[in-house]
Amino acid sequence: MTLAPPAVEPDGDQAHDADPGDPIGPGPAADSDPGYRPDPADSVVAIGAVPAIEAPRPAYKKLVTPMPTDRSRGWLVTIVVTAIGALVRFWNLGGATDGGTPLFDEKYYALHAWQVLINGGYEENYAYGVVVHPPLGKQIMALGEWMFGYTPVGWRFSAAVVGTLCIFLMVRVVRRMTRSTLIGGIAGILLICDGMSHVQSRTGLLDIFVAVFVLAAFACVVADRDQVRARLAEFVAAGTIATHPAGPALGARWWRFAAGVLLGCAAAVKWSGLYWIAAFAVLTVIWDITARRDAGIRRSTGAVIRRDLLPSFWALAIVPFLTYVASWWAWFSSENAWARHLTGTTHSDQNGILGKISYSVAKLFGSTPASWMEWQWQMYDFHKNLLTPLDPAKRHPWESKPWSWPIGTRPVLYYAPGGDDATGCAAGVTDCVKRIFLIGTPALWWISLPVLAWALWKIIGRQDWRYAAVVVGYAAGYLPWFLNINRQMYFFYMTPVVPFLVIAISLVLADVLGRPKDGVERKITSLVVVCLYVGLVVVNFIWLWPILNGVPISRSGLDMRIWLPTWG
């Protein structure tokens, strides 16, 4: 039998009413008797006979929304917005230093990256007890130091490159999700104007590398969703969707594979990348279930278990793990990297379960796997014991807890020089200061809670997959920090979450703009509202520019930019 192609309906539509002419249905008895129930015996077949394949339900939803036809314009907008972002991110990149030395936690990672560079990809000492992250982020940072030396530009260059790449990815993924080049361009502008993304893109820390890998992986899973639904739509149109009870095999899914590699890279920068591996794996399985359901496959959950679950496990569990292990290539190939030749008997928790596992691995497989496990244990042990001191006098002055992060009530001060450094803001002004605060642009961050509420409404009330995807990405980077509330934490941990905030705001702006069928008055009004909001974000970012870049300003100017007491 053949099935008609899926009906063309807008995203978020409800199932159409049953059509009496549908080839799949309960039969004429149901029409004549409202109380009719199928007799289970009707499905019984003779011994040895092959039961008929149960035809799928009619595909009543539109599986694929066409991409915008303005492909050339889409790339032009992407390139222009990315170029603007590059100018903003690279402006005076090496200007702010602590007397020529790194700022804040750059003092760790710039030095680690330099050691990685001179040793060929690995660190050879314990670096004062703060080698607490996998190697990939420091290896990427070392590329900048390879080009520009151990200089401020050198240890910040890679961060600026990937920060600019985030802008590029933002435009493309939002354009795909909204099918709008305009909204994609607006999303790129909003990311340019976010204070946290700006500062992190100009600082030699690791979090911006996690952000770019997570955002790239998110773009890949969104592209994979489109590809899966397009392939199913082809089977529906050809009338071959019912050739197997679980539906057709979908072939190689290279977007999903790429997402697995990128998520492995995120975890190879910081272990916090692991949360997105779990989140995106669940997300893609749910999308597979809904795609097969919308294609008319009966028992779509069972179909996904049969057709897609093992490939998903391979792409989003095994591949990330193998990528993570591969990121240690330099350590495995070295002879004098730290912890390279332990025997397993020197484990810092010899009497605990991990010590026993390490010792057993050493006996079975040799010292290399046991030594590698010791590295992992040392990182875990560091983070487990990185706790907020009970004595308030011993706490880090810029520590914060996750309940303050959504609206950014407690930033981080990266740069506050004194003496001759703090001059030059204006002629005759003697009280000049320089500051770099890690602050999220309030016009973006202070609406995060209303945006979240709107997203939840769209998920529950409209079954909008786009908002669901954004909330999953945001939650994966935010909620895990509540698992150990006594841990030392800082606002910059939200760096990889910023893209999901920007995407959520962009989706809201798309809702404000409405649909093409809306009236002229509605279109003009909504366009004015969106333009005013984007302009507000840009102005807000420009106003904060001096305290995001260490530009000299007067004391009074600084006070006017410290909007909350907790910022000071």
C-alpha positions as CSV (number, residue, x, y, z in Angstrom):
1,M,0.0,0.0,0.0
2,T,1.1,3.6,-0.4
3,L,0.6,6.6,1.8
4,A,0.2,10.2,0.8
5,P,3.0,12.6,1.6
6,P,2.7,14.4,5.0
7,A,0.4,17.4,5.1
8,V,2.0,20.8,5.0
9,E,1.3,22.4,8.4
10,P,3.2,24.9,10.6
11,D,5.5,23.7,13.3
12,G,3.8,22.9,16.6
13,D,0.4,22.0,14.9
14,Q,-1.9,19.4,16.5
15,A,-2.8,16.1,14.9
16,H,-5.5,16.3,12.2
17,D,-8.9,14.8,12.8
18,A,-9.3,11.2,11.4
19,D,-10.3,11.3,7.8
20,P,-13.0,8.7,6.9
21,G,-11.2,8.2,3.6
22,D,-7.9,7.2,5.2
23,P,-6.8,3.8,4.0
24,I,-5.9,2.9,7.6
25,G,-8.8,2.7,10.0
26,P,-11.1,0.5,11.9
27,G,-13.3,-0.4,8.9
28,P,-16.9,0.0,8.1
29,A,-18.1,-1.6,11.3
30,A,-16.8,1.4,13.2
31,D,-18.9,3.8,11.0
32,S,-22.1,1.9,11.6
33,D,-21.6,1.1,15.3
34,P,-20.1,3.8,17.6
35,G,-19.5,1.2,20.3
36,Y,-17.6,-1.1,18.0
37,R,-14.3,-2.6,19.3
38,P,-12.0,-4.7,17.2
39,D,-12.1,-8.5,17.9
40,P,-8.6,-9.6,18.9
41,A,-9.3,-12.9,17.1
42,D,-9.2,-11.0,13.8
43,S,-5.4,-10.8,14.1
44,V,-4.9,-14.6,14.6
45,V,-3.3,-16.3,11.6
46,A,-2.8,-20.0,10.9
47,I,0.2,-21.8,12.1
48,G,3.1,-21.3,9.8
49,A,1.5,-18.3,8.1
50,V,3.2,-14.9,8.0
51,P,1.1,-12.1,9.6
52,A,0.6,-9.0,7.6
53,I,2.8,-6.1,8.3
54,E,0.9,-3.6,10.3
55,A,0.7,-0.4,8.3
56,P,1.9,2.8,9.9
57,R,-0.4,5.5,10.9
58,P,-0.8,8.3,8.3
59,A,2.0,10.9,8.6
60,Y,-0.1,13.8,9.7
61,K,2.6,16.3,10.6
62,K,5.0,18.1,8.4
63,L,8.3,16.3,8.8
64,V,10.6,19.0,7.4
65,T,10.2,22.8,7.2
66,P,12.1,24.1,4.1
67,M,15.2,26.1,4.8
68,P,15.1,29.8,3.7
69,T,15.7,30.2,0.0
70,D,18.0,33.2,0.5
71,R,21.1,31.1,0.8
72,S,23.5,33.7,-0.6
73,R,22.1,36.4,1.7
74,G,22.3,33.9,4.6
75,W,26.1,33.5,4.0
76,L,26.6,37.2,3.5
77,V,24.9,38.0,6.8
78,T,26.9,35.3,8.5
79,I,30.2,36.6,7.2
80,V,29.4,40.3,7.9
81,V,28.3,39.6,11.5
82,T,31.2,37.3,12.1
83,A,33.6,39.9,10.8
84,I,32.2,42.6,13.1
85,G,32.5,40.1,16.0
86,A,36.1,39.5,15.1
87,L,36.9,43.2,15.2
88,V,35.3,43.5,18.6
89,R,37.0,40.5,20.0
90,F,40.5,41.2,18.7
91,W,40.6,44.9,19.5
92,N,43.6,45.7,21.6
93,L,43.8,42.0,22.6
94,G,47.0,42.2,24.5
95,G,46.5,45.6,26.1
96,A,45.5,44.6,29.7
97,T,48.2,42.8,31.7
98,D,49.4,42.6,35.3
99,G,52.7,44.4,34.6
100,G,53.2,42.3,31.5
101,T,52.2,39.0,33.1
102,P,48.9,37.2,32.8
103,L,45.7,38.3,34.6
104,F,43.6,36.3,37.1
105,D,43.6,32.6,36.3
106,E,45.5,33.2,33.1
107,K,48.5,32.8,35.5
108,Y,47.8,29.1,35.5
109,Y,46.7,28.3,32.0
110,A,49.1,30.6,30.0
111,L,51.9,28.9,31.8
112,H,50.5,25.4,31.3
113,A,50.0,26.1,27.6
114,W,53.6,27.3,27.3
115,Q,54.8,24.1,28.9
116,V,52.6,22.1,26.6
117,L,54.2,24.0,23.7
118,I,57.8,23.5,24.6
119,N,57.3,19.8,25.6
120,G,55.4,18.8,22.5
121,G,51.9,18.6,23.9
122,Y,52.1,17.6,27.5
123,E,53.0,19.0,31.0
124,E,55.9,17.6,32.8
125,N,55.3,18.7,36.3
126,Y,52.4,19.0,38.6
127,A,52.3,22.8,38.2
128,Y,51.8,23.7,41.8
129,G,48.9,21.3,42.3
130,V,46.6,23.0,39.8
131,V,46.9,20.7,36.7
132,V,43.2,19.9,37.2
133,H,41.8,19.7,33.7
134,P,42.4,17.5,30.6
135,P,44.9,18.7,28.0
136,L,43.0,19.8,25.0
137,G,42.2,23.4,26.0
138,K,45.8,24.0,26.9
139,Q,47.0,22.5,23.7
140,I,44.6,24.8,21.7
141,M,45.9,27.8,23.7
142,A,49.5,26.7,23.0
143,L,48.8,27.3,19.2
144,G,48.5,31.0,19.9
145,E,51.7,31.0,21.9
146,W,53.4,29.1,19.1
147,M,52.5,31.9,16.7
148,F,53.0,34.9,19.0
149,G,55.2,33.7,21.8
150,Y,54.7,33.9,25.5
151,T,52.9,37.2,25.2
152,P,49.4,38.5,26.1
153,V,48.4,38.1,22.5
154,G,49.9,34.7,22.4
155,W,48.0,33.2,25.3
156,R,44.7,35.0,24.3
157,F,44.8,34.5,20.5
158,S,43.2,31.1,20.5
159,A,40.4,32.2,22.8
160,A,39.6,35.2,20.5
161,V,39.5,32.9,17.5
162,V,37.1,30.4,19.1
163,G,35.1,33.3,20.5
164,T,34.6,34.6,17.0
165,L,33.8,31.1,15.8
166,C,31.0,31.0,18.4
167,I,29.4,34.0,16.6
168,F,29.6,32.3,13.3
169,L,28.0,29.1,14.7
170,M,25.3,31.2,16.5
171,V,24.2,32.8,13.2
172,R,24.0,29.4,11.4
173,V,22.3,27.4,14.1
174,V,19.6,30.0,14.9
175,R,19.0,30.5,11.1
176,R,18.4,26.7,10.9
177,M,16.2,26.6,14.0
178,T,14.0,29.6,13.0
179,R,14.3,29.3,9.2
180,S,15.0,33.0,9.2
181,T,18.2,34.8,8.1
182,L,17.1,37.9,10.0
183,I,16.8,36.1,13.3
184,G,20.1,34.3,12.7
185,G,21.8,37.7,12.2
186,I,20.2,39.2,15.3
187,A,21.4,36.2,17.3
188,G,24.9,36.8,16.2
189,I,24.7,40.5,17.2
190,L,23.3,39.6,20.6
191,L,26.2,37.2,21.2
192,I,28.7,39.9,20.1
193,C,27.2,42.2,22.7
194,D,27.2,39.8,25.6
195,G,29.7,40.9,28.2
196,M,30.6,37.5,29.5
197,S,31.3,36.1,26.0
198,H,33.3,39.2,25.1
199,V,35.6,39.0,28.2
200,Q,36.0,35.3,28.0
201,S,37.0,35.5,24.3
202,R,39.7,37.9,25.3
203,T,41.1,36.0,28.2
204,G,43.4,33.0,28.4
205,L,41.0,30.7,30.3
206,L,39.5,27.4,29.3
207,D,35.8,28.0,29.4
208,I,35.4,29.6,26.0
209,F,36.8,26.4,24.5
210,V,34.1,24.3,26.2
211,A,31.6,26.8,24.9
212,V,32.6,26.5,21.2
213,F,32.7,22.7,21.3
214,V,29.3,22.5,23.0
215,L,27.7,25.1,20.6
216,A,29.2,23.2,17.6
217,A,27.8,19.9,18.9
218,F,24.4,21.5,19.4
219,A,24.5,22.8,15.8
220,C,25.3,19.2,14.7
221,V,22.4,17.6,16.6
222,V,20.0,20.2,15.2
223,A,21.3,19.4,11.7
224,D,21.0,15.7,12.4
225,R,17.3,16.2,13.4
226,D,16.6,17.9,10.1
227,Q,18.4,15.2,8.2
228,V,16.6,12.4,9.9
229,R,13.2,14.0,9.3
230,A,14.1,14.7,5.6
231,R,15.0,11.0,5.1
232,L,11.8,9.8,6.7
233,A,9.8,12.3,4.6
234,E,11.3,10.8,1.4
235,F,10.2,7.3,2.5
236,V,6.7,8.6,3.2
237,A,6.5,10.3,-0.1
238,A,7.7,7.2,-1.9
239,G,5.2,5.0,0.0
240,T,7.9,2.7,1.4
241,I,7.7,3.8,5.0
242,A,5.7,0.6,5.8
243,T,8.2,-1.9,4.4
244,H,9.3,-2.8,8.0
245,P,7.3,-2.6,11.3
246,A,10.0,-0.3,12.8
247,G,10.3,1.8,9.7
248,P,13.3,2.2,7.5
249,A,17.0,2.2,8.4
250,L,18.3,5.8,8.1
251,G,21.8,5.1,7.0
252,A,25.0,6.8,8.3
253,R,24.3,9.9,10.4
254,W,27.5,11.9,10.1
255,W,26.1,15.0,11.9
256,R,25.4,12.9,15.0
257,F,28.9,11.3,14.7
258,A,30.4,14.8,14.5
259,A,28.4,15.8,17.6
260,G,30.0,12.9,19.5
261,V,33.5,14.0,18.5
262,L,32.8,17.6,19.5
263,L,31.3,16.6,22.8
264,G,34.3,14.4,23.5
265,C,36.5,17.5,22.8
266,A,34.4,19.6,25.2
267,A,35.0,17.0,28.0
268,A,38.7,17.0,27.0
269,V,38.8,20.7,27.9
270,K,36.9,20.5,31.1
271,W,34.9,17.7,32.7
272,S,31.8,19.8,32.7
273,G,31.5,18.9,29.1
274,L,30.3,15.5,30.3
275,Y,26.9,17.0,31.2
276,W,26.1,17.9,27.6
277,I,27.0,14.4,26.4
278,A,24.3,13.0,28.6
279,A,21.8,15.8,27.8
280,F,22.3,15.7,24.0
281,A,22.1,11.9,23.9
282,V,18.7,11.9,25.6
283,L,17.6,14.8,23.4
284,T,18.5,13.0,20.1
285,V,16.7,9.8,21.2
286,I,13.6,11.7,22.0
287,W,13.8,13.5,18.6
288,D,14.2,10.1,16.9
289,I,11.1,8.8,18.6
290,T,9.0,11.9,17.6
291,A,10.3,11.8,14.0
292,R,9.3,8.2,13.5
293,R,5.9,8.9,15.2
294,D,5.3,11.9,12.9
295,A,6.2,9.7,9.9
296,G,3.4,7.4,10.9
297,I,5.4,4.6,12.5
298,R,3.4,2.7,15.1
299,R,5.1,2.1,18.4
300,S,7.8,4.6,17.6
301,T,9.6,4.1,20.9
302,G,10.1,0.4,20.1
303,A,11.1,1.3,16.6
304,V,13.8,3.6,17.9
305,I,15.1,1.0,20.3
306,R,15.3,-1.4,17.4
307,R,16.7,0.9,14.7
308,D,18.5,3.8,16.4
309,L,19.4,3.1,20.0
310,L,22.7,1.2,19.4
311,P,24.0,3.7,16.8
312,S,23.1,6.5,19.1
313,F,25.0,4.9,21.9
314,W,28.0,4.5,19.6
315,A,27.9,8.1,18.4
316,L,27.1,9.8,21.7
317,A,28.8,7.6,24.3
318,I,31.6,5.5,22.8
319,V,32.8,8.2,20.3
320,P,33.0,10.9,22.9
321,F,34.9,8.6,25.2
322,L,37.4,7.6,22.5
323,T,37.8,11.3,21.6
324,Y,38.5,12.1,25.2
325,V,41.2,9.4,25.5
326,A,42.7,10.5,22.1
327,S,43.2,14.0,23.5
328,W,45.9,12.5,25.8
329,W,47.9,11.4,22.8
330,A,50.9,13.5,23.8
331,W,50.9,12.2,27.3
332,F,50.7,8.6,26.1
333,S,53.6,9.1,23.7
334,S,55.8,10.9,26.2
335,E,58.4,9.6,28.7
336,N,58.6,12.4,31.2
337,A,55.0,13.7,31.5
338,W,53.7,14.0,35.0
339,A,52.4,10.6,36.3
340,R,53.4,8.9,33.1
341,H,55.1,5.9,34.7
342,L,53.4,5.1,37.9
343,T,52.9,1.5,38.8
344,G,49.4,1.8,40.4
345,T,50.8,1.2,43.9
346,T,51.4,5.0,44.5
347,H,47.7,5.8,44.2
348,S,46.8,8.6,46.6
349,D,43.8,6.5,47.7
350,Q,45.5,3.2,48.0
351,N,43.1,1.8,50.5
352,G,40.0,3.1,48.7
353,I,38.1,1.6,45.8
354,L,39.9,3.7,43.2
355,G,43.3,2.7,44.6
356,K,42.4,-0.9,44.4
357,I,41.1,-0.5,40.8
358,S,44.3,1.3,39.8
359,Y,46.5,-1.4,41.3
360,S,44.4,-4.1,39.6
361,V,44.6,-2.4,36.2
362,A,48.4,-2.1,36.6
363,K,48.7,-5.8,37.3
364,L,46.5,-6.7,34.3
365,F,47.4,-4.2,31.7
366,G,50.7,-2.6,32.8
367,S,51.5,0.8,34.3
368,T,50.4,3.0,31.4
369,P,46.6,2.6,31.9
370,A,47.1,2.7,35.7
371,S,49.1,5.9,35.4
372,W,46.4,7.4,33.2
373,M,43.8,6.5,35.7
374,E,45.9,8.2,38.4
375,W,45.8,11.4,36.4
376,Q,42.0,11.2,36.3
377,W,41.9,10.5,40.0
378,Q,44.0,13.5,40.8
379,M,41.7,15.7,38.8
380,Y,38.6,14.3,40.5
381,D,40.2,14.6,43.9
382,F,41.1,18.2,43.3
383,H,37.5,19.1,42.4
384,K,36.0,17.1,45.1
385,N,38.0,19.0,47.7
386,L,37.7,22.4,46.2
387,L,35.3,23.6,48.8
388,T,34.2,27.0,50.1
389,P,36.1,27.7,53.4
390,L,33.9,27.9,56.4
391,D,35.7,31.0,57.6
392,P,34.4,33.9,55.5
393,A,37.7,35.7,55.8
394,K,39.4,32.9,53.8
395,R,36.9,32.8,51.0
396,H,37.7,34.0,47.5
397,P,36.3,37.6,47.2
398,W,34.6,36.9,43.9
399,E,33.2,33.4,44.6
400,S,29.5,33.0,43.9
401,K,26.8,30.3,44.0
402,P,24.7,29.2,41.1
403,W,21.4,30.8,42.3
404,S,23.0,34.2,41.5
405,W,24.1,33.3,38.0
406,P,21.0,33.5,35.8
407,I,20.9,37.3,36.2
408,G,24.6,37.8,37.0
409,T,24.4,39.4,40.4
410,R,28.0,38.5,41.3
411,P,30.5,39.1,38.5
412,V,34.3,38.4,38.7
413,L,36.9,41.2,38.8
414,Y,39.7,40.2,36.4
415,Y,41.8,43.4,36.3
416,A,42.3,46.3,38.7
417,P,45.8,47.8,38.3
418,G,47.0,50.7,40.4
419,G,49.7,53.4,40.3
420,D,50.8,54.7,36.9
421,D,48.7,52.1,35.1
422,A,45.5,53.8,36.2
423,T,45.9,57.0,34.3
424,G,45.0,58.5,30.9
425,C,41.1,58.7,31.0
426,A,41.0,62.4,30.2
427,A,43.0,65.6,30.3
428,G,43.3,67.0,33.8
429,V,41.6,64.0,35.4
430,T,43.7,62.5,38.2
431,D,41.4,59.8,39.5
432,C,41.5,57.4,36.5
433,V,40.9,53.7,37.0
434,K,41.0,50.6,34.9
435,R,38.8,47.6,35.4
436,I,37.9,44.4,33.7
437,F,34.7,42.8,35.1
438,L,33.3,39.6,33.9
439,I,29.7,40.8,33.6
440,G,26.8,39.6,31.5
441,T,25.1,42.4,29.6
442,P,22.1,43.2,31.8
443,A,19.8,43.7,28.8
444,L,20.4,40.0,28.0
445,W,20.8,38.5,31.4
446,W,18.1,40.3,33.4
447,I,15.4,38.9,31.2
448,S,16.6,35.3,31.5
449,L,13.9,34.2,34.0
450,P,10.9,35.6,31.9
451,V,12.5,34.0,28.8
452,L,12.7,30.7,30.7
453,A,9.1,31.0,31.7
454,W,8.1,31.7,28.1
455,A,10.2,28.7,26.9
456,L,8.5,26.4,29.4
457,W,5.1,27.6,28.1
458,K,6.1,26.9,24.5
459,I,7.4,23.5,25.5
460,I,4.3,22.4,27.5
461,G,1.6,24.3,25.6
462,R,2.9,24.2,22.0
463,Q,5.3,21.2,22.1
464,D,7.9,23.5,20.4
465,W,11.1,21.3,20.0
466,R,13.3,24.4,19.6
467,Y,12.6,25.8,23.0
468,A,13.0,22.2,24.5
469,A,16.4,21.9,22.9
470,V,17.5,25.3,24.3
471,V,16.3,24.5,27.8
472,V,18.1,21.2,27.7
473,G,21.3,22.9,26.7
474,Y,20.9,25.6,29.3
475,A,20.0,23.1,32.1
476,A,22.9,20.8,31.3
477,G,25.4,23.6,31.9
478,Y,23.6,25.1,34.9
479,L,21.8,22.6,37.1
480,P,24.7,20.2,37.8
481,W,26.4,22.9,39.9
482,F,23.7,22.4,42.5
483,L,24.9,18.9,43.1
484,N,27.6,20.1,45.5
485,I,26.7,23.5,46.7
486,N,29.7,23.6,49.1
487,R,32.1,23.6,46.2
488,Q,34.0,26.8,45.3
489,M,32.2,28.3,42.2
490,Y,32.5,31.3,40.0
491,F,30.4,33.1,37.5
492,F,32.6,32.2,34.6
493,Y,31.3,28.7,34.8
494,M,28.3,30.0,32.9
495,T,30.4,30.8,29.8
496,P,29.2,27.7,27.8
497,V,25.6,28.4,28.8
498,V,25.5,31.9,27.3
499,P,24.8,30.6,23.7
500,F,21.7,28.9,24.9
501,L,20.5,32.1,26.6
502,V,21.1,34.0,23.4
503,I,19.3,31.3,21.3
504,A,16.3,31.4,23.7
505,I,16.0,35.2,23.4
506,S,16.3,34.9,19.6
507,L,13.4,32.5,19.6
508,V,11.3,34.9,21.6
509,L,12.2,37.7,19.2
510,A,11.1,35.4,16.3
511,D,7.8,34.9,18.1
512,V,7.4,38.7,18.5
513,L,8.0,39.1,14.8
514,G,5.1,36.7,14.2
515,R,4.2,34.9,10.9
516,P,4.2,36.1,7.3
517,K,0.4,36.0,7.2
518,D,0.1,38.6,10.0
519,G,-1.3,42.0,9.1
520,V,0.8,45.0,8.1
521,E,0.2,46.8,11.4
522,R,1.2,43.8,13.5
523,K,4.4,43.4,11.3
524,I,5.4,47.0,11.7
525,T,4.8,47.1,15.4
526,S,6.6,43.8,16.1
527,L,9.6,44.9,13.9
528,V,9.9,48.2,15.9
529,V,9.8,46.3,19.2
530,V,12.5,43.9,18.0
531,C,14.7,46.7,16.7
532,L,14.3,48.7,19.9
533,Y,15.4,45.7,22.0
534,V,18.4,44.9,19.9
535,G,19.4,48.5,20.0
536,L,19.1,48.5,23.8
537,V,21.4,45.5,24.0
538,V,24.0,47.2,21.7
539,V,23.8,50.5,23.7
540,N,24.1,48.5,27.0
541,F,27.2,46.8,25.7
542,I,28.8,50.0,24.5
543,W,28.1,51.6,27.9
544,L,29.9,48.7,29.7
545,W,32.8,48.7,27.2
546,P,35.3,50.4,29.5
547,I,34.8,47.9,32.3
548,L,34.9,45.0,29.9
549,N,38.2,46.0,28.3
550,G,40.2,47.9,30.9
551,V,39.8,51.2,29.3
552,P,40.7,54.1,31.6
553,I,37.7,55.9,33.1
554,S,37.1,58.3,36.0
555,R,36.0,57.1,39.4
556,S,32.6,58.6,38.8
557,G,32.4,56.8,35.4
558,L,33.1,53.5,37.2
559,D,30.5,54.2,39.8
560,M,27.9,54.8,37.1
561,R,28.6,51.4,35.5
562,I,28.4,49.5,38.8
563,W,24.6,49.0,38.7
564,L,24.3,46.6,41.7
565,P,26.0,46.7,45.1
566,T,27.2,43.1,44.5
567,W,29.1,44.2,41.4
568,G,31.6,46.2,43.5
